[in-house]
Amino acid sequence: MKQIEPSCHVLKNGVRVVYLNVPNQVAHLGYFFAAGSRFEKKDEVGLAHFLEHCVFKGTTSRKALNILSCIDAVGGELNAYTAKEDLCLYASFSKEHTAKAINLLSDISINSTFPEKELEKEKEVILDELNSYLDSPSDKIFDDFEAELFKNHPLGNNILGTKESVEHFTKKHLVAFVSNYFTADNLVVSYVGNLAYPKLEKLLLASLQEMPLTGKREIPTDFNTYIPFKKRSKEANFQSHAVLGGLAPSYKSDDRMAMSLLINILGGPALNSRLNLSVREKYGLAYSVEASYNTFADTGFWQIYVGSEAKNMNKAIDLIYKELQVFQTKELSSLQLQRAKAQLKGHLALGMDSNAGLMQGLGKSLLAFNQIDTLAEIHHGIDKISSSQLLEISRKYFKKEALSELVFDLADA
């Protein structure tokens, strides 16, 4: 199993760097900004995602085609994503092109010009993306569930925004957002590759020297207004979809690791998860059933997704509630707990087998926690979890009166 031994550094201008040396021909680089959708103002819903698209449209020294070709022309990949709490620009490339990648990501982070003509074209692209998402009930249900879960709070906003919000964005909006959030003190650089750190540091310092040190950022509002709900609507096409869940520990909570273990047992990726064995294997009520756990700075949420034939949906939901009840009434045996811990450690190891995934995970960890836990520390945290702790967490977060439920039934023909 690959041992992770990353090191954390701070450049002279305050940029944090997480560095992992791996003897590979391919390197991975990511620029992580605490600039996700929860940082948007009421009239800015979708702005962070719009920015993610528009930073590729031109800088003071590059046109859009030059940006898109810079890494791809040498066989690499350039991409970006927007999440609720972070926005990331990243690239994968042959190690000899590290300087080129650093220069490019720094350039689009600092010197984007947002040509008006390009912005209008990109609005159309995003509106197509919105329509594509609305066309897929199995995707849409997750965003609708979060919107209701975090109602009247930025965490509930759709990352893509709305047709109305996207259409009203201007260059002025983008420039202001970049000024406030694309700053040295709000940036984490993650590098996984074979370049010695002193050389990496020199390249980063040279390319990031023009980045503003700080900006005028508002502290995001904590979420504390959760009201459980149950809703059904007719939006499905060929099968029904449901999401059940509720609030969960934040990523700063001492219960975070135990909650991760609990969700992994309940409906993780393994074929022997409780939900898969019950809903799919034993009763054949669904092709897809899974559980997940998402964390933010001040809160978190867990959810179960199930997709099934309309005639089986209510039975599938009843089975899910029964499984949740078992977790609240019966402690895991010592052997069950031991096996569950070994499985979670194995899943973590599989996730670490991808250097691109490692780069992403390390960057997000340093941005969120301002530190990187070693593999030994992570395993120690897993080993400390007790059956009684899992029972206590189950009773707190799985109790029926705290759960929410959203079902997409078949639309009328």
URMORA-V504987 format. One record per run of one state. SS is the DSSP state (a for helix, b for strand, c for the rest). FROM is the first residue (numbers start at 1). TO is the last residue. If there is no record, write none. Layout:
[[SS;FROM;TO] [SS;FROM;TO]]
This chain:
[[c;1;6] [b;7;10] [c;11;15] [b;16;21] [c;22;25] [b;26;33] [c;34;36] [a;37;39] [c;40;41] [a;42;44] [c;45;46] [a;47;54] [c;55;57] [b;58;59] [c;60;62] [b;63;63] [a;64;72] [c;73;76] [b;77;82] [c;83;86] [b;87;94] [a;95;110] [c;111;111] [b;112;112] [c;113;115] [a;116;134] [c;135;136] [a;137;149] [c;150;153] [a;154;156] [c;157;162] [a;163;168] [c;169;170] [a;171;181] [c;182;183] [a;184;186] [b;187;193] [c;194;196] [a;197;207] [c;208;229] [b;230;236] [c;237;239] [b;240;248] [c;249;255] [a;256;267] [c;268;273] [a;274;282] [c;283;287] [b;288;295] [c;296;299] [b;300;308] [c;309;309] [a;310;329] [c;330;333] [a;334;351] [c;352;354] [a;355;369] [c;370;374] [a;375;383] [c;384;386] [a;387;397] [c;398;399] [a;400;402] [c;403;403] [b;404;410] [c;411;413]]
